[in-house]
Amino acid sequence: MENECNHNCETCTQKCEISKDAPNAMSSIKKVIAVMSGKGGVGKSMIASALAVLTQRKGYNCAVLDADITGPSIPKSFGINDKAIGTEVGILPNLTKTGLQVASINLMLEDDTQPVVWRGPVIAGAVKQFWTDVIWNNVDVMYIDMPPGTGDVPLTVLQSIPVDGIVVVTSPQTLVSMVVEKAIKMAGMLNVPIVGVVENMSYYMCPNCGSKHSIFGKSSIDELAKRYQIQNVCRLPIDPKFAAAADEGLLELIDMPQLDNLVEAIIDKN
């Protein structure tokens, strides 16, 4: 039939609905938010973790599904050292100090530094298993830390998992903003709404004079948000405390008031 979508979304330009995979029969997940970026190095994993921490502080049960299989940093950021445990009915998520539920490939490897040398379809299959095989317990909001780009894994997540919205992470460089637009357009092709955009490393606040310095150049986030009608815009400063908290496994102690409005938008999203 003419104009019928064949769900070949690598080339499809139509908005379409595709049947989603069911989670584990013992799981309960109310809302799923994917955290994406067009390219690596913009702090996407830290933002995904911080959003989960801030949402949980408001009284909601949260989880982080680490879909960045070849670069899993979520367990390190939360200081999780124990390995995942499997049962006859599924895999149990690891818990952080404050009770966040986490699933990551690094929690299933004997050595955290062991590389995952897998081809794309195998990596995508592993991500789907985090959704179908892990027993997620009464999760109000799950955040999925996506790998950078618009390749196999982001496509698999958006096609296979019922994602309610996307948070896009960028940084001020023009080149990064250009690549991030690819992720935004991919979300549009797959009919998944953008909840907000976070510009990380947006500025540096001088501790001596209190003035802002645009280390990575002039921000273009407002133009980007206006072009794609994105309502929630957040700017995060360059702050060594953020990186130190992640390195030391203390991300749950982090304070990012710049993300408060975005967290409220995610909570309120139907």
PEPEMO-V638923 format. One record per residue. N is the residue number from 1. RES is the residue in one small letter. PSI is psi as a letter, one per 40 degrees, with the letter a starting at -180 (* if undefined). D_FIRST is the distance of its C-alpha to the first C-alpha in whole Angstrom. Layout:
[[N;RES;PSI;D_FIRST] [N;RES;PSI;D_FIRST]]
//
This chain:
[[1;m;h;0] [2;e;h;4] [3;n;e;6] [4;e;h;6] [5;c;h;9] [6;n;e;10] [7;h;e;14] [8;n;g;15] [9;c;e;17] [10;e;d;20] [11;t;e;17] [12;c;h;15] [13;t;e;16] [14;q;i;14] [15;k;h;16] [16;c;i;15] [17;e;h;17] [18;i;i;18] [19;s;h;20] [20;k;i;23] [21;d;i;26] [22;a;i;29] [23;p;i;33] [24;n;i;36] [25;a;d;36] [26;m;e;40] [27;s;i;38] [28;s;h;38] [29;i;h;36] [30;k;d;36] [31;k;h;35] [32;v;h;33] [33;i;h;34] [34;a;h;33] [35;v;h;35] [36;m;i;34] [37;s;i;35] [38;g;d;34] [39;k;i;37] [40;g;i;40] [41;g;e;43] [42;v;e;43] [43;g;f;44] [44;k;d;41] [45;s;d;42] [46;m;d;45] [47;i;d;43] [48;a;d;41] [49;s;d;44] [50;a;d;46] [51;l;d;43] [52;a;d;44] [53;v;d;47] [54;l;d;48] [55;t;d;45] [56;q;d;47] [57;r;d;50] [58;k;e;49] [59;g;e;49] [60;y;i;46] [61;n;h;45] [62;c;i;43] [63;a;i;42] [64;v;h;41] [65;l;h;38] [66;d;g;39] [67;a;e;36] [68;d;g;38] [69;i;d;38] [70;t;e;40] [71;g;f;42] [72;p;h;43] [73;s;e;46] [74;i;d;45] [75;p;d;48] [76;k;d;50] [77;s;d;50] [78;f;e;51] [79;g;f;53] [80;i;h;52] [81;n;d;54] [82;d;i;53] [83;k;i;50] [84;a;i;47] [85;i;h;48] [86;g;i;46] [87;t;a;46] [88;e;d;45] [89;v;e;42] [90;g;a;41] [91;i;h;43] [92;l;h;45] [93;p;i;44] [94;n;i;48] [95;l;h;49] [96;t;i;51] [97;k;d;54] [98;t;e;53] [99;g;e;50] [100;l;h;47] [101;q;h;45] [102;v;h;44] [103;a;h;42] [104;s;i;42] [105;i;d;42] [106;n;e;46] [107;l;e;47] [108;m;e;46] [109;l;i;47] [110;e;d;51] [111;d;h;52] [112;d;d;50] [113;t;e;50] [114;q;h;49] [115;p;i;46] [116;v;g;42] [117;v;g;41] [118;w;i;38] [119;r;i;34] [120;g;d;31] [121;p;d;30] [122;v;d;33] [123;i;d;34] [124;a;d;30] [125;g;d;31] [126;a;d;35] [127;v;d;33] [128;k;d;31] [129;q;d;34] [130;f;d;36] [131;w;d;34] [132;t;d;33] [133;d;d;37] [134;v;h;39] [135;i;g;41] [136;w;h;40] [137;n;h;43] [138;n;f;42] [139;v;h;41] [140;d;d;40] [141;v;h;39] [142;m;h;38] [143;y;h;38] [144;i;h;36] [145;d;h;37] [146;m;i;34] [147;p;i;35] [148;p;i;35] [149;g;a;32] [150;t;f;28] [151;g;a;28] [152;d;d;28] [153;v;d;30] [154;p;d;28] [155;l;d;25] [156;t;d;26] [157;v;d;28] [158;l;d;25] [159;q;d;22] [160;s;d;25] [161;i;h;27] [162;p;g;27] [163;v;h;28] [164;d;d;30] [165;g;i;31] [166;i;h;32] [167;v;h;35] [168;v;h;35] [169;v;h;38] [170;t;a;40] [171;s;i;43] [172;p;e;44] [173;q;h;44] [174;t;d;42] [175;l;d;40] [176;v;d;39] [177;s;d;38] [178;m;d;35] [179;v;d;34] [180;v;d;34] [181;e;d;31] [182;k;d;29] [183;a;d;29] [184;i;d;29] [185;k;d;26] [186;m;d;24] [187;a;d;25] [188;g;d;23] [189;m;d;20] [190;l;e;20] [191;n;f;21] [192;v;h;25] [193;p;i;28] [194;i;h;31] [195;v;d;34] [196;g;i;36] [197;v;h;38] [198;v;h;41] [199;e;h;43] [200;n;i;45] [201;m;f;48] [202;s;d;48] [203;y;i;52] [204;y;h;55] [205;m;h;58] [206;c;h;61] [207;p;e;64] [208;n;d;67] [209;c;e;66] [210;g;e;63] [211;s;i;61] [212;k;h;57] [213;h;h;56] [214;s;g;53] [215;i;d;53] [216;f;e;50] [217;g;i;49] [218;k;h;48] [219;s;i;46] [220;s;e;42] [221;i;d;41] [222;d;d;41] [223;e;d;39] [224;l;d;36] [225;a;d;36] [226;k;d;36] [227;r;d;33] [228;y;e;31] [229;q;f;33] [230;i;h;34] [231;q;d;37] [232;n;h;39] [233;v;h;41] [234;c;i;44] [235;r;h;46] [236;l;h;48] [237;p;i;51] [238;i;h;53] [239;d;h;55] [240;p;d;56] [241;k;d;57] [242;f;d;53] [243;a;d;53] [244;a;d;56] [245;a;d;55] [246;a;d;52] [247;d;d;54] [248;e;e;57] [249;g;f;54] [250;l;f;55] [251;l;d;52] [252;e;e;52] [253;l;e;55] [254;i;i;53] [255;d;h;53] [256;m;g;51] [257;p;e;51] [258;q;d;49] [259;l;e;46] [260;d;d;47] [261;n;d;45] [262;l;d;42] [263;v;d;43] [264;e;d;43] [265;a;d;39] [266;i;d;38] [267;i;d;40] [268;d;e;39] [269;k;h;35] [270;n;*;34]]
//
